[in-house]
């Protein structure tokens, strides 16, 4: 486990698309965040427990545990239930998914193709209270 930097806001990216996750990682690192990566929901859950991030960006369609299953685990666990989670997906504005993640406590539902890197960084800043 990597040693965390105490003064940096920590963000966990959970997505199985290596291109997307590296692009988000690059932008958030440029913005001054400490970024952790997980390429499936199972690893994302473990990393959330280990690293206690200030925010989690979570894809829906992933191997091992999908985003819904991962969100359920995160919100049931005393160690992770208060961490704000933003769903970041390519599914689109699917009303059933939007309702499901809202009911489970996700803070927002963003469609990858509709959100710029700048908007994503602004959303993370808002969630974490970064000035």
Backbone as JSON, one array per atom type, in Angstrom:
{
  "sequence": "XXXXXXXXXXXXXXXXXXXXXXXXXXXXXXXXXXXXXXXXXXXXXXXXXXXXXXXXXXXXXXXXXXXXXXXXXXXXXXXXXXXXXXXXXXXXXXXXXXXXXXXXXXXXXXXXXXXXXXXXXXXXXXXXXXX",
  "N": [[0.85, -1.19, 0.0], [0.6, 2.15, -0.87], [2.13, 4.99, 0.62], [0.2, 7.52, 1.96], [-0.3, 10.99, 1.2], [-0.59, 13.39, 3.62], [-1.67, 16.03, 3.37], [-3.03, 16.19, 1.01], [-6.06, 15.97, -0.88], [-7.82, 12.98, -1.27], [-8.74, 10.89, -3.96], [-10.55, 8.22, -5.24], [-10.57, 6.36, -8.13], [-12.64, 4.2, -9.84], [-12.81, 2.09, -12.34], [-13.01, 0.09, -15.26], [-11.93, 0.72, -17.7], [-8.95, 1.34, -19.11], [-7.96, 3.57, -20.58], [-9.79, 5.67, -20.09], [-9.62, 5.83, -17.26], [-6.94, 6.57, -16.86], [-6.89, 9.04, -18.12], [-8.65, 10.54, -16.5], [-7.24, 10.29, -14.12], [-4.88, 11.72, -14.74], [-5.88, 14.36, -15.1], [-7.01, 14.92, -12.55], [-4.78, 14.63, -10.91], [-3.21, 16.72, -11.86], [-4.76, 18.76, -10.87], [-4.11, 18.67, -8.26], [-4.89, 16.57, -6.59], [-4.56, 13.53, -4.71], [-4.5, 10.51, -6.25], [-6.03, 7.37, -6.45], [-6.23, 4.18, -8.04], [-8.51, 1.72, -9.23], [-9.39, -1.16, -11.01], [-11.63, -2.74, -11.05], [-14.75, -3.45, -9.37], [-14.51, -4.94, -7.0], [-11.81, -4.62, -6.2], [-11.9, -1.86, -5.95], [-13.59, -1.51, -3.73], [-12.02, -2.66, -1.69], [-9.79, -0.95, -1.8], [-11.01, 1.45, -1.07], [-11.62, 0.97, 1.61], [-9.02, 0.66, 2.61], [-7.67, 3.09, 1.96], [-9.33, 5.24, 2.59], [-10.63, 7.38, 0.91], [-11.46, 10.81, 0.0], [-13.38, 11.17, -1.85], [-15.15, 9.17, -4.26], [-15.07, 8.05, -7.56], [-17.08, 6.2, -9.54], [-17.54, 3.66, -11.84], [-20.23, 1.99, -13.6], [-20.46, -0.41, -15.16], [-18.53, -3.05, -14.76], [-16.04, -5.65, -14.27], [-16.07, -8.44, -11.91], [-17.28, -7.05, -9.4], [-20.04, -5.08, -10.12], [-20.85, -1.56, -10.55], [-23.2, -0.96, -9.07], [-23.35, -3.08, -7.2], [-20.93, -2.62, -5.89], [-21.35, -0.04, -4.85], [-23.43, -0.63, -3.06], [-22.03, -2.22, -1.17], [-20.13, -0.33, -0.25], [-21.81, 1.58, 0.97], [-22.98, 0.12, 3.01], [-20.96, -0.43, 4.74], [-19.41, 0.6, 7.68], [-16.94, 1.92, 7.66], [-16.79, 3.12, 5.17], [-19.19, 4.27, 4.41], [-19.8, 7.01, 4.56], [-18.32, 8.26, 2.61], [-18.41, 10.34, -0.19], [-19.86, 9.34, -3.24], [-19.64, 9.39, -6.71], [-21.3, 8.43, -9.55], [-19.99, 7.46, -12.6], [-20.49, 6.95, -15.8], [-20.98, 5.19, -18.96], [-23.43, 4.41, -19.71], [-25.48, 6.16, -20.12], [-28.29, 8.43, -19.76], [-29.97, 6.65, -18.08], [-32.91, 6.02, -16.61], [-33.68, 4.04, -14.72], [-31.22, 3.09, -13.68], [-30.27, 5.53, -12.69], [-32.13, 6.11, -10.67], [-31.73, 3.87, -9.01], [-29.03, 4.16, -8.11], [-29.23, 6.61, -6.85], [-31.04, 5.99, -4.81], [-29.39, 4.35, -3.35], [-27.59, 6.12, -2.34], [-25.7, 7.54, -3.85], [-23.96, 10.53, -4.76], [-24.07, 11.83, -7.18], [-24.77, 11.38, -10.71], [-23.09, 10.9, -13.5], [-22.64, 11.12, -17.0], [-20.14, 9.84, -18.94], [-19.55, 10.68, -21.6], [-20.76, 13.11, -21.65], [-19.6, 14.84, -19.87], [-17.03, 17.08, -19.26], [-13.46, 17.02, -18.68], [-12.74, 19.18, -17.13], [-15.22, 19.85, -15.93], [-15.6, 17.54, -14.46], [-13.45, 17.68, -12.65], [-14.26, 19.97, -11.29], [-16.61, 19.03, -10.1], [-15.56, 17.14, -8.32], [-14.06, 18.84, -6.71], [-16.12, 20.34, -5.54], [-17.47, 18.31, -4.11], [-15.53, 17.54, -2.25], [-14.9, 19.81, -0.92], [-12.77, 21.31, -1.71], [-10.97, 24.24, -2.32]],
  "CA": [[0.0, 0.0, 0.0], [1.38, 3.39, -0.99], [1.99, 5.95, 1.72], [-0.66, 8.64, 1.58], [0.17, 12.34, 1.52], [-1.63, 13.86, 4.53], [-2.28, 17.31, 3.04], [-3.75, 16.13, -0.26], [-7.39, 15.35, -0.94], [-7.69, 11.68, -1.93], [-9.83, 10.49, -4.84], [-10.45, 6.85, -5.75], [-11.21, 6.13, -9.43], [-12.93, 2.78, -10.03], [-13.27, 1.96, -13.73], [-12.25, -0.95, -15.94], [-11.41, 1.22, -18.97], [-7.64, 1.93, -18.79], [-7.81, 4.88, -21.21], [-10.61, 6.62, -19.32], [-9.12, 5.99, -15.9], [-5.67, 7.31, -16.92], [-7.23, 10.41, -18.49], [-9.17, 11.16, -15.28], [-6.13, 10.35, -13.16], [-3.99, 12.81, -15.15], [-6.54, 15.64, -14.82], [-7.15, 15.12, -11.11], [-3.42, 14.81, -10.36], [-2.87, 18.1, -12.23], [-5.54, 19.64, -10.0], [-3.56, 18.59, -6.91], [-5.44, 15.47, -5.82], [-3.87, 12.24, -4.65], [-5.45, 9.64, -6.95], [-5.87, 5.92, -6.36], [-6.92, 3.53, -9.14], [-8.95, 0.34, -9.15], [-9.92, -1.52, -12.32], [-12.88, -3.49, -10.9], [-15.47, -3.06, -8.17], [-13.97, -5.63, -5.83], [-10.58, -3.91, -5.81], [-12.32, -0.52, -5.54], [-14.11, -1.61, -2.37], [-10.86, -2.9, -0.82], [-8.99, 0.28, -1.76], [-11.76, 2.46, -0.32], [-11.42, 0.64, 3.02], [-7.61, 0.87, 2.96], [-7.17, 4.46, 1.75], [-10.3, 6.23, 3.07], [-10.6, 8.56, 0.04], [-12.41, 11.89, 0.26], [-14.44, 11.0, -2.86], [-14.99, 8.0, -5.13], [-15.71, 8.09, -8.88], [-17.38, 4.79, -9.71], [-18.18, 3.21, -13.08], [-21.28, 1.0, -13.35], [-20.22, -1.68, -15.84], [-17.17, -3.52, -14.49], [-15.95, -7.06, -13.88], [-16.09, -8.86, -10.51], [-18.45, -6.39, -8.82], [-20.4, -3.91, -10.92], [-20.95, -0.34, -9.75], [-24.33, -1.04, -8.12], [-22.93, -3.97, -6.12], [-19.86, -1.94, -5.16], [-21.98, 1.04, -4.1], [-24.14, -1.26, -1.93], [-21.02, -2.58, -0.17], [-19.57, 0.89, 0.31], [-22.79, 2.27, 1.81], [-23.3, -0.73, 4.16], [-19.76, -0.55, 5.57], [-19.22, 1.77, 8.56], [-15.7, 2.6, 7.29], [-16.86, 3.79, 3.86], [-20.54, 4.74, 4.06], [-19.9, 8.48, 4.47], [-17.52, 8.76, 1.49], [-19.28, 10.67, -1.32], [-19.64, 8.55, -4.44], [-20.23, 9.88, -7.96], [-21.34, 7.42, -10.61], [-19.45, 7.97, -13.85], [-20.82, 5.81, -16.65], [-21.3, 5.36, -20.38], [-24.76, 3.86, -19.96], [-26.36, 7.24, -20.55], [-29.28, 8.86, -18.78], [-30.88, 5.53, -17.86], [-33.7, 6.39, -15.42], [-33.65, 2.96, -13.72], [-29.91, 3.16, -13.02], [-30.19, 6.79, -11.96], [-32.92, 5.94, -9.44], [-31.08, 2.86, -8.17], [-27.84, 4.71, -7.44], [-29.7, 7.67, -5.97], [-31.6, 5.3, -3.64], [-28.26, 3.78, -2.6], [-26.82, 7.18, -1.71], [-24.7, 8.22, -4.7], [-24.12, 11.99, -4.76], [-24.38, 12.31, -8.53], [-24.73, 10.41, -11.8], [-22.55, 11.62, -14.65], [-22.4, 10.34, -18.21], [-18.77, 10.16, -19.37], [-19.54, 11.4, -22.88], [-21.4, 14.42, -21.49], [-18.92, 15.63, -18.85], [-15.64, 17.38, -19.61], [-12.49, 16.82, -17.6], [-12.85, 20.37, -16.27], [-16.44, 19.7, -15.15], [-15.36, 16.45, -13.52], [-12.59, 18.23, -11.6], [-15.09, 20.89, -10.51], [-17.52, 18.19, -9.29], [-14.75, 16.58, -7.23], [-13.73, 19.97, -5.82], [-17.34, 20.64, -4.81], [-17.73, 17.2, -3.18], [-14.5, 17.42, -1.22], [-14.71, 21.09, -0.27], [-11.51, 21.91, -2.14], [-11.12, 25.63, -2.8]],
  "C": [[0.89, 1.24, 0.0], [1.11, 4.29, 0.2], [1.22, 7.16, 1.23], [-0.02, 9.96, 1.99], [-0.9, 13.02, 2.36], [-2.33, 15.16, 4.12], [-3.08, 17.29, 1.74], [-5.11, 15.47, -0.11], [-7.26, 14.09, -1.79], [-8.95, 11.34, -2.73], [-9.54, 9.07, -5.33], [-11.24, 6.77, -7.05], [-11.41, 4.63, -9.6], [-13.57, 2.63, -11.4], [-12.41, 0.92, -14.42], [-11.69, -0.51, -17.29], [-10.09, 1.94, -18.71], [-7.44, 3.31, -19.39], [-8.55, 5.95, -20.42], [-9.98, 6.89, -17.95], [-7.8, 6.78, -15.88], [-5.92, 8.78, -17.27], [-7.75, 11.17, -17.25], [-8.07, 11.32, -14.24], [-5.21, 11.54, -13.47], [-4.6, 14.17, -14.78], [-6.6, 15.91, -13.31], [-5.8, 15.31, -10.42], [-2.95, 16.23, -10.65], [-3.56, 19.11, -11.31], [-5.09, 19.54, -8.53], [-4.11, 17.49, -6.02], [-4.46, 14.3, -5.77], [-4.87, 11.23, -5.2], [-5.05, 8.18, -6.79], [-6.72, 5.29, -7.46], [-7.32, 2.11, -8.8], [-9.67, 0.02, -10.46], [-11.12, -2.47, -12.25], [-13.49, -3.13, -9.54], [-14.93, -3.69, -6.9], [-12.73, -4.93, -5.31], [-10.92, -2.49, -5.33], [-12.81, -0.5, -4.1], [-12.95, -1.77, -1.38], [-10.04, -1.63, -0.69], [-9.69, 1.4, -0.99], [-11.57, 2.23, 1.18], [-9.99, 0.96, 3.47], [-7.21, 2.34, 2.96], [-8.09, 5.56, 2.24], [-10.29, 7.5, 2.2], [-11.66, 9.58, 0.45], [-13.57, 11.85, -0.72], [-14.1, 9.78, -3.72], [-15.75, 8.28, -6.43], [-15.85, 6.64, -9.3], [-18.12, 4.52, -11.01], [-19.26, 2.18, -12.72], [-20.95, -0.37, -13.93], [-18.77, -2.1, -15.69], [-17.2, -5.0, -14.16], [-15.94, -7.22, -12.35], [-17.31, -8.32, -9.78], [-18.79, -5.21, -9.72], [-20.57, -2.71, -9.99], [-22.06, -0.36, -8.73], [-23.93, -1.9, -6.93], [-21.85, -3.31, -5.25], [-20.43, -0.82, -4.29], [-22.73, 0.49, -2.88], [-23.16, -1.61, -0.81], [-20.46, -1.35, 0.53], [-20.53, 1.54, 1.3], [-23.23, 1.44, 3.02], [-22.15, -0.77, 5.17], [-19.55, 0.74, 6.38], [-17.98, 2.58, 8.18], [-15.84, 3.46, 6.04], [-18.2, 4.45, 3.57], [-20.67, 6.26, 3.91], [-19.08, 9.08, 3.31], [-18.46, 9.1, 0.33], [-18.86, 9.91, -2.58], [-20.37, 9.19, -5.61], [-20.16, 8.74, -8.97], [-20.91, 8.1, -11.9], [-19.57, 6.84, -14.86], [-21.0, 6.19, -18.11], [-22.68, 4.84, -20.72], [-25.7, 4.93, -20.5], [-27.35, 7.57, -19.44], [-30.35, 7.79, -18.59], [-31.61, 5.77, -16.54], [-33.65, 5.31, -14.33], [-32.32, 2.96, -12.96], [-29.8, 4.42, -12.17], [-30.95, 6.7, -10.63], [-32.23, 4.97, -8.49], [-29.89, 3.44, -7.41], [-28.21, 5.86, -6.5], [-30.25, 7.05, -4.67], [-30.5, 4.73, -2.75], [-27.35, 4.85, -2.0], [-25.73, 7.82, -2.54], [-25.0, 9.71, -4.73], [-24.49, 12.54, -6.13], [-24.24, 11.17, -9.51], [-24.3, 11.18, -13.04], [-22.32, 10.65, -15.81], [-21.06, 10.78, -18.79], [-18.74, 11.03, -20.63], [-20.09, 12.82, -22.76], [-20.68, 15.32, -20.49], [-17.46, 15.84, -19.27], [-14.74, 17.09, -18.42], [-12.56, 17.98, -16.61], [-14.08, 20.26, -15.36], [-16.28, 18.6, -14.09], [-14.51, 16.94, -12.34], [-13.38, 19.18, -10.7], [-16.05, 20.13, -9.6], [-16.77, 17.62, -8.1], [-14.41, 17.67, -6.22], [-14.94, 20.31, -4.95], [-17.62, 19.58, -3.74], [-16.77, 17.19, -1.99], [-14.24, 18.74, -0.49], [-13.42, 21.77, -0.61], [-11.77, 23.3, -2.71], [-10.42, 25.82, -4.12]]
}
